[in-house]
């Protein structure tokens, strides 16, 4: 039989255990929601390549510069085509994922 002090200690331990479980559950939930989904990571990598080529100089009329410009135009088609729509769709899909939104919001919305 527990006395009043024992009952109080037992209840305190139960409450402490509940708080620990609740905190652990909230931490796990926060970690899950803050993870960057694979399709967002893939978009980020492809978009970085697009942005790299967008930053390359494309002027000049020498044969090398014309060839480089053609290479850049092909690269835009490969890496930049459709990224405006993909970015918008990913933002809609992951609007409740703060980590994903932070990464997605770093990109310009209109590059095409």
Phi and psi in radians as a Rosetta constraint file:
Dihedral C 1 N 2 CA 2 C 2 CIRCULARHARMONIC -1.597 0.35
Dihedral N 2 CA 2 C 2 N 3 CIRCULARHARMONIC 2.469 0.35
Dihedral C 2 N 3 CA 3 C 3 CIRCULARHARMONIC -1.493 0.35
Dihedral N 3 CA 3 C 3 N 4 CIRCULARHARMONIC -3.107 0.35
Dihedral C 3 N 4 CA 4 C 4 CIRCULARHARMONIC -1.067 0.35
Dihedral N 4 CA 4 C 4 N 5 CIRCULARHARMONIC -0.688 0.35
Dihedral C 4 N 5 CA 5 C 5 CIRCULARHARMONIC -1.172 0.35
Dihedral N 5 CA 5 C 5 N 6 CIRCULARHARMONIC -0.719 0.35
Dihedral C 5 N 6 CA 6 C 6 CIRCULARHARMONIC -1.128 0.35
Dihedral N 6 CA 6 C 6 N 7 CIRCULARHARMONIC -0.703 0.35
Dihedral C 6 N 7 CA 7 C 7 CIRCULARHARMONIC -1.135 0.35
Dihedral N 7 CA 7 C 7 N 8 CIRCULARHARMONIC -0.749 0.35
Dihedral C 7 N 8 CA 8 C 8 CIRCULARHARMONIC -1.093 0.35
Dihedral N 8 CA 8 C 8 N 9 CIRCULARHARMONIC -0.757 0.35
Dihedral C 8 N 9 CA 9 C 9 CIRCULARHARMONIC -1.142 0.35
Dihedral N 9 CA 9 C 9 N 10 CIRCULARHARMONIC -0.715 0.35
Dihedral C 9 N 10 CA 10 C 10 CIRCULARHARMONIC -1.074 0.35
Dihedral N 10 CA 10 C 10 N 11 CIRCULARHARMONIC -0.781 0.35
Dihedral C 10 N 11 CA 11 C 11 CIRCULARHARMONIC -1.149 0.35
Dihedral N 11 CA 11 C 11 N 12 CIRCULARHARMONIC -0.682 0.35
Dihedral C 11 N 12 CA 12 C 12 CIRCULARHARMONIC -1.101 0.35
Dihedral N 12 CA 12 C 12 N 13 CIRCULARHARMONIC -0.754 0.35
Dihedral C 12 N 13 CA 13 C 13 CIRCULARHARMONIC -1.131 0.35
Dihedral N 13 CA 13 C 13 N 14 CIRCULARHARMONIC -0.691 0.35
Dihedral C 13 N 14 CA 14 C 14 CIRCULARHARMONIC -1.096 0.35
Dihedral N 14 CA 14 C 14 N 15 CIRCULARHARMONIC -0.791 0.35
Dihedral C 14 N 15 CA 15 C 15 CIRCULARHARMONIC -1.115 0.35
Dihedral N 15 CA 15 C 15 N 16 CIRCULARHARMONIC -0.738 0.35
Dihedral C 15 N 16 CA 16 C 16 CIRCULARHARMONIC -1.064 0.35
Dihedral N 16 CA 16 C 16 N 17 CIRCULARHARMONIC -0.744 0.35
Dihedral C 16 N 17 CA 17 C 17 CIRCULARHARMONIC -1.079 0.35
Dihedral N 17 CA 17 C 17 N 18 CIRCULARHARMONIC -0.724 0.35
Dihedral C 17 N 18 CA 18 C 18 CIRCULARHARMONIC -1.109 0.35
Dihedral N 18 CA 18 C 18 N 19 CIRCULARHARMONIC -0.759 0.35
Dihedral C 18 N 19 CA 19 C 19 CIRCULARHARMONIC -1.105 0.35
Dihedral N 19 CA 19 C 19 N 20 CIRCULARHARMONIC -0.690 0.35
Dihedral C 19 N 20 CA 20 C 20 CIRCULARHARMONIC -1.122 0.35
Dihedral N 20 CA 20 C 20 N 21 CIRCULARHARMONIC -0.771 0.35
Dihedral C 20 N 21 CA 21 C 21 CIRCULARHARMONIC -1.115 0.35
Dihedral N 21 CA 21 C 21 N 22 CIRCULARHARMONIC -0.740 0.35
Dihedral C 21 N 22 CA 22 C 22 CIRCULARHARMONIC -1.108 0.35
Dihedral N 22 CA 22 C 22 N 23 CIRCULARHARMONIC -0.785 0.35
Dihedral C 22 N 23 CA 23 C 23 CIRCULARHARMONIC -1.095 0.35
Dihedral N 23 CA 23 C 23 N 24 CIRCULARHARMONIC -0.746 0.35
Dihedral C 23 N 24 CA 24 C 24 CIRCULARHARMONIC -1.113 0.35
Dihedral N 24 CA 24 C 24 N 25 CIRCULARHARMONIC -0.705 0.35
Dihedral C 24 N 25 CA 25 C 25 CIRCULARHARMONIC -1.127 0.35
Dihedral N 25 CA 25 C 25 N 26 CIRCULARHARMONIC -0.774 0.35
Dihedral C 25 N 26 CA 26 C 26 CIRCULARHARMONIC -1.149 0.35
Dihedral N 26 CA 26 C 26 N 27 CIRCULARHARMONIC -0.660 0.35
Dihedral C 26 N 27 CA 27 C 27 CIRCULARHARMONIC -1.120 0.35
Dihedral N 27 CA 27 C 27 N 28 CIRCULARHARMONIC -0.784 0.35
Dihedral C 27 N 28 CA 28 C 28 CIRCULARHARMONIC -1.107 0.35
Dihedral N 28 CA 28 C 28 N 29 CIRCULARHARMONIC -0.701 0.35
Dihedral C 28 N 29 CA 29 C 29 CIRCULARHARMONIC -1.131 0.35
Dihedral N 29 CA 29 C 29 N 30 CIRCULARHARMONIC -0.738 0.35
Dihedral C 29 N 30 CA 30 C 30 CIRCULARHARMONIC -1.128 0.35
Dihedral N 30 CA 30 C 30 N 31 CIRCULARHARMONIC -0.692 0.35
Dihedral C 30 N 31 CA 31 C 31 CIRCULARHARMONIC -1.132 0.35
Dihedral N 31 CA 31 C 31 N 32 CIRCULARHARMONIC -0.725 0.35
Dihedral C 31 N 32 CA 32 C 32 CIRCULARHARMONIC -1.111 0.35
Dihedral N 32 CA 32 C 32 N 33 CIRCULARHARMONIC -0.792 0.35
Dihedral C 32 N 33 CA 33 C 33 CIRCULARHARMONIC -1.269 0.35
Dihedral N 33 CA 33 C 33 N 34 CIRCULARHARMONIC -0.390 0.35
Dihedral C 33 N 34 CA 34 C 34 CIRCULARHARMONIC -1.554 0.35
Dihedral N 34 CA 34 C 34 N 35 CIRCULARHARMONIC -0.085 0.35
Dihedral C 34 N 35 CA 35 C 35 CIRCULARHARMONIC -1.233 0.35
Dihedral N 35 CA 35 C 35 N 36 CIRCULARHARMONIC 2.548 0.35
Dihedral C 35 N 36 CA 36 C 36 CIRCULARHARMONIC -1.542 0.35
Dihedral N 36 CA 36 C 36 N 37 CIRCULARHARMONIC 2.065 0.35
Dihedral C 36 N 37 CA 37 C 37 CIRCULARHARMONIC -1.072 0.35
Dihedral N 37 CA 37 C 37 N 38 CIRCULARHARMONIC 2.661 0.35
Dihedral C 37 N 38 CA 38 C 38 CIRCULARHARMONIC -1.003 0.35
Dihedral N 38 CA 38 C 38 N 39 CIRCULARHARMONIC -0.734 0.35
Dihedral C 38 N 39 CA 39 C 39 CIRCULARHARMONIC -1.170 0.35
Dihedral N 39 CA 39 C 39 N 40 CIRCULARHARMONIC -0.499 0.35
Dihedral C 39 N 40 CA 40 C 40 CIRCULARHARMONIC -1.253 0.35
Dihedral N 40 CA 40 C 40 N 41 CIRCULARHARMONIC -0.768 0.35
Dihedral C 40 N 41 CA 41 C 41 CIRCULARHARMONIC -1.044 0.35
Dihedral N 41 CA 41 C 41 N 42 CIRCULARHARMONIC -0.739 0.35
Dihedral C 41 N 42 CA 42 C 42 CIRCULARHARMONIC -1.114 0.35
Dihedral N 42 CA 42 C 42 N 43 CIRCULARHARMONIC -0.751 0.35
Dihedral C 42 N 43 CA 43 C 43 CIRCULARHARMONIC -1.065 0.35
Dihedral N 43 CA 43 C 43 N 44 CIRCULARHARMONIC -0.774 0.35
Dihedral C 43 N 44 CA 44 C 44 CIRCULARHARMONIC -1.023 0.35
Dihedral N 44 CA 44 C 44 N 45 CIRCULARHARMONIC -0.797 0.35
Dihedral C 44 N 45 CA 45 C 45 CIRCULARHARMONIC -1.107 0.35
Dihedral N 45 CA 45 C 45 N 46 CIRCULARHARMONIC -0.770 0.35
Dihedral C 45 N 46 CA 46 C 46 CIRCULARHARMONIC -1.175 0.35
Dihedral N 46 CA 46 C 46 N 47 CIRCULARHARMONIC -0.712 0.35
Dihedral C 46 N 47 CA 47 C 47 CIRCULARHARMONIC -1.177 0.35
Dihedral N 47 CA 47 C 47 N 48 CIRCULARHARMONIC -0.581 0.35
Dihedral C 47 N 48 CA 48 C 48 CIRCULARHARMONIC -1.077 0.35
Dihedral N 48 CA 48 C 48 N 49 CIRCULARHARMONIC -0.682 0.35
Dihedral C 48 N 49 CA 49 C 49 CIRCULARHARMONIC -1.147 0.35
Dihedral N 49 CA 49 C 49 N 50 CIRCULARHARMONIC -0.771 0.35
Dihedral C 49 N 50 CA 50 C 50 CIRCULARHARMONIC -0.982 0.35
Dihedral N 50 CA 50 C 50 N 51 CIRCULARHARMONIC -0.879 0.35
Dihedral C 50 N 51 CA 51 C 51 CIRCULARHARMONIC -1.097 0.35
Dihedral N 51 CA 51 C 51 N 52 CIRCULARHARMONIC -0.586 0.35
Dihedral C 51 N 52 CA 52 C 52 CIRCULARHARMONIC -1.049 0.35
Dihedral N 52 CA 52 C 52 N 53 CIRCULARHARMONIC -0.882 0.35
Dihedral C 52 N 53 CA 53 C 53 CIRCULARHARMONIC -1.179 0.35
Dihedral N 53 CA 53 C 53 N 54 CIRCULARHARMONIC -0.560 0.35
Dihedral C 53 N 54 CA 54 C 54 CIRCULARHARMONIC -1.111 0.35
Dihedral N 54 CA 54 C 54 N 55 CIRCULARHARMONIC -0.486 0.35
Dihedral C 54 N 55 CA 55 C 55 CIRCULARHARMONIC -1.507 0.35
Dihedral N 55 CA 55 C 55 N 56 CIRCULARHARMONIC -0.095 0.35
Dihedral C 55 N 56 CA 56 C 56 CIRCULARHARMONIC -1.368 0.35
Dihedral N 56 CA 56 C 56 N 57 CIRCULARHARMONIC 2.462 0.35
Dihedral C 56 N 57 CA 57 C 57 CIRCULARHARMONIC -1.204 0.35
Dihedral N 57 CA 57 C 57 N 58 CIRCULARHARMONIC 2.479 0.35
Dihedral C 57 N 58 CA 58 C 58 CIRCULARHARMONIC -2.277 0.35
Dihedral N 58 CA 58 C 58 N 59 CIRCULARHARMONIC 0.268 0.35
Dihedral C 58 N 59 CA 59 C 59 CIRCULARHARMONIC -1.647 0.35
Dihedral N 59 CA 59 C 59 N 60 CIRCULARHARMONIC 2.908 0.35
Dihedral C 59 N 60 CA 60 C 60 CIRCULARHARMONIC 1.951 0.35
Dihedral N 60 CA 60 C 60 N 61 CIRCULARHARMONIC 2.755 0.35
Dihedral C 60 N 61 CA 61 C 61 CIRCULARHARMONIC -2.119 0.35
Dihedral N 61 CA 61 C 61 N 62 CIRCULARHARMONIC 0.081 0.35
Dihedral C 61 N 62 CA 62 C 62 CIRCULARHARMONIC -1.201 0.35
Dihedral N 62 CA 62 C 62 N 63 CIRCULARHARMONIC 2.766 0.35
Dihedral C 62 N 63 CA 63 C 63 CIRCULARHARMONIC -0.964 0.35
Dihedral N 63 CA 63 C 63 N 64 CIRCULARHARMONIC -0.676 0.35
Dihedral C 63 N 64 CA 64 C 64 CIRCULARHARMONIC -1.158 0.35
Dihedral N 64 CA 64 C 64 N 65 CIRCULARHARMONIC -0.705 0.35
Dihedral C 64 N 65 CA 65 C 65 CIRCULARHARMONIC -1.213 0.35
Dihedral N 65 CA 65 C 65 N 66 CIRCULARHARMONIC -0.656 0.35
Dihedral C 65 N 66 CA 66 C 66 CIRCULARHARMONIC -1.131 0.35
Dihedral N 66 CA 66 C 66 N 67 CIRCULARHARMONIC -0.776 0.35
Dihedral C 66 N 67 CA 67 C 67 CIRCULARHARMONIC -1.073 0.35
Dihedral N 67 CA 67 C 67 N 68 CIRCULARHARMONIC -0.729 0.35
Dihedral C 67 N 68 CA 68 C 68 CIRCULARHARMONIC -1.113 0.35
Dihedral N 68 CA 68 C 68 N 69 CIRCULARHARMONIC -0.728 0.35
Dihedral C 68 N 69 CA 69 C 69 CIRCULARHARMONIC -1.077 0.35
Dihedral N 69 CA 69 C 69 N 70 CIRCULARHARMONIC -0.736 0.35
Dihedral C 69 N 70 CA 70 C 70 CIRCULARHARMONIC -1.106 0.35
Dihedral N 70 CA 70 C 70 N 71 CIRCULARHARMONIC -0.711 0.35
Dihedral C 70 N 71 CA 71 C 71 CIRCULARHARMONIC -1.058 0.35
Dihedral N 71 CA 71 C 71 N 72 CIRCULARHARMONIC -0.771 0.35
Dihedral C 71 N 72 CA 72 C 72 CIRCULARHARMONIC -1.136 0.35
Dihedral N 72 CA 72 C 72 N 73 CIRCULARHARMONIC -0.720 0.35
Dihedral C 72 N 73 CA 73 C 73 CIRCULARHARMONIC -1.086 0.35
Dihedral N 73 CA 73 C 73 N 74 CIRCULARHARMONIC -0.730 0.35
Dihedral C 73 N 74 CA 74 C 74 CIRCULARHARMONIC -1.091 0.35
Dihedral N 74 CA 74 C 74 N 75 CIRCULARHARMONIC -0.716 0.35
Dihedral C 74 N 75 CA 75 C 75 CIRCULARHARMONIC -1.125 0.35
Dihedral N 75 CA 75 C 75 N 76 CIRCULARHARMONIC -0.669 0.35
Dihedral C 75 N 76 CA 76 C 76 CIRCULARHARMONIC -1.064 0.35
Dihedral N 76 CA 76 C 76 N 77 CIRCULARHARMONIC -0.765 0.35
Dihedral C 76 N 77 CA 77 C 77 CIRCULARHARMONIC -1.090 0.35
Dihedral N 77 CA 77 C 77 N 78 CIRCULARHARMONIC -0.675 0.35
Dihedral C 77 N 78 CA 78 C 78 CIRCULARHARMONIC -1.285 0.35
Dihedral N 78 CA 78 C 78 N 79 CIRCULARHARMONIC -0.836 0.35
Dihedral C 78 N 79 CA 79 C 79 CIRCULARHARMONIC -1.778 0.35
Dihedral N 79 CA 79 C 79 N 80 CIRCULARHARMONIC -0.323 0.35
Dihedral C 79 N 80 CA 80 C 80 CIRCULARHARMONIC -1.891 0.35
Dihedral N 80 CA 80 C 80 N 81 CIRCULARHARMONIC -0.420 0.35
Dihedral C 80 N 81 CA 81 C 81 CIRCULARHARMONIC -1.042 0.35
Dihedral N 81 CA 81 C 81 N 82 CIRCULARHARMONIC 2.207 0.35
Dihedral C 81 N 82 CA 82 C 82 CIRCULARHARMONIC 1.497 0.35
Dihedral N 82 CA 82 C 82 N 83 CIRCULARHARMONIC -0.046 0.35
Dihedral C 82 N 83 CA 83 C 83 CIRCULARHARMONIC -1.231 0.35
Dihedral N 83 CA 83 C 83 N 84 CIRCULARHARMONIC -0.489 0.35
Dihedral C 83 N 84 CA 84 C 84 CIRCULARHARMONIC -1.088 0.35
Dihedral N 84 CA 84 C 84 N 85 CIRCULARHARMONIC -0.834 0.35
Dihedral C 84 N 85 CA 85 C 85 CIRCULARHARMONIC -1.178 0.35
Dihedral N 85 CA 85 C 85 N 86 CIRCULARHARMONIC -0.715 0.35
Dihedral C 85 N 86 CA 86 C 86 CIRCULARHARMONIC -1.102 0.35
Dihedral N 86 CA 86 C 86 N 87 CIRCULARHARMONIC -0.736 0.35
Dihedral C 86 N 87 CA 87 C 87 CIRCULARHARMONIC -1.070 0.35
Dihedral N 87 CA 87 C 87 N 88 CIRCULARHARMONIC -0.811 0.35
Dihedral C 87 N 88 CA 88 C 88 CIRCULARHARMONIC -1.071 0.35
Dihedral N 88 CA 88 C 88 N 89 CIRCULARHARMONIC -0.740 0.35
Dihedral C 88 N 89 CA 89 C 89 CIRCULARHARMONIC -1.158 0.35
Dihedral N 89 CA 89 C 89 N 90 CIRCULARHARMONIC -0.732 0.35
Dihedral C 89 N 90 CA 90 C 90 CIRCULARHARMONIC -1.135 0.35
Dihedral N 90 CA 90 C 90 N 91 CIRCULARHARMONIC -0.654 0.35
Dihedral C 90 N 91 CA 91 C 91 CIRCULARHARMONIC -1.122 0.35
Dihedral N 91 CA 91 C 91 N 92 CIRCULARHARMONIC -0.684 0.35
Dihedral C 91 N 92 CA 92 C 92 CIRCULARHARMONIC -1.153 0.35
Dihedral N 92 CA 92 C 92 N 93 CIRCULARHARMONIC -0.794 0.35
Dihedral C 92 N 93 CA 93 C 93 CIRCULARHARMONIC -1.150 0.35
Dihedral N 93 CA 93 C 93 N 94 CIRCULARHARMONIC -0.668 0.35
Dihedral C 93 N 94 CA 94 C 94 CIRCULARHARMONIC -1.944 0.35
Dihedral N 94 CA 94 C 94 N 95 CIRCULARHARMONIC 0.501 0.35
Dihedral C 94 N 95 CA 95 C 95 CIRCULARHARMONIC -1.050 0.35
Dihedral N 95 CA 95 C 95 N 96 CIRCULARHARMONIC -0.417 0.35
Dihedral C 95 N 96 CA 96 C 96 CIRCULARHARMONIC -1.681 0.35
Dihedral N 96 CA 96 C 96 N 97 CIRCULARHARMONIC 0.139 0.35
Dihedral C 96 N 97 CA 97 C 97 CIRCULARHARMONIC -1.937 0.35
Dihedral N 97 CA 97 C 97 N 98 CIRCULARHARMONIC 1.703 0.35
Dihedral C 97 N 98 CA 98 C 98 CIRCULARHARMONIC -1.001 0.35
Dihedral N 98 CA 98 C 98 N 99 CIRCULARHARMONIC -0.675 0.35
Dihedral C 98 N 99 CA 99 C 99 CIRCULARHARMONIC -1.149 0.35
Dihedral N 99 CA 99 C 99 N 100 CIRCULARHARMONIC -0.770 0.35
Dihedral C 99 N 100 CA 100 C 100 CIRCULARHARMONIC -1.132 0.35
Dihedral N 100 CA 100 C 100 N 101 CIRCULARHARMONIC -0.747 0.35
Dihedral C 100 N 101 CA 101 C 101 CIRCULARHARMONIC -1.132 0.35
Dihedral N 101 CA 101 C 101 N 102 CIRCULARHARMONIC -0.658 0.35
Dihedral C 101 N 102 CA 102 C 102 CIRCULARHARMONIC -1.021 0.35
Dihedral N 102 CA 102 C 102 N 103 CIRCULARHARMONIC -0.778 0.35
Dihedral C 102 N 103 CA 103 C 103 CIRCULARHARMONIC -1.212 0.35
Dihedral N 103 CA 103 C 103 N 104 CIRCULARHARMONIC -0.751 0.35
Dihedral C 103 N 104 CA 104 C 104 CIRCULARHARMONIC -1.198 0.35
Dihedral N 104 CA 104 C 104 N 105 CIRCULARHARMONIC -0.628 0.35
Dihedral C 104 N 105 CA 105 C 105 CIRCULARHARMONIC -1.201 0.35
Dihedral N 105 CA 105 C 105 N 106 CIRCULARHARMONIC -0.204 0.35
Dihedral C 105 N 106 CA 106 C 106 CIRCULARHARMONIC -1.308 0.35
Dihedral N 106 CA 106 C 106 N 107 CIRCULARHARMONIC -0.231 0.35
Dihedral C 106 N 107 CA 107 C 107 CIRCULARHARMONIC -1.721 0.35
Dihedral N 107 CA 107 C 107 N 108 CIRCULARHARMONIC 2.530 0.35
Dihedral C 107 N 108 CA 108 C 108 CIRCULARHARMONIC -1.082 0.35
Dihedral N 108 CA 108 C 108 N 109 CIRCULARHARMONIC 2.508 0.35
Dihedral C 108 N 109 CA 109 C 109 CIRCULARHARMONIC -1.467 0.35
Dihedral N 109 CA 109 C 109 N 110 CIRCULARHARMONIC -0.428 0.35
Dihedral C 109 N 110 CA 110 C 110 CIRCULARHARMONIC -2.223 0.35
Dihedral N 110 CA 110 C 110 N 111 CIRCULARHARMONIC 1.713 0.35
Dihedral C 110 N 111 CA 111 C 111 CIRCULARHARMONIC -2.045 0.35
Dihedral N 111 CA 111 C 111 N 112 CIRCULARHARMONIC -0.189 0.35
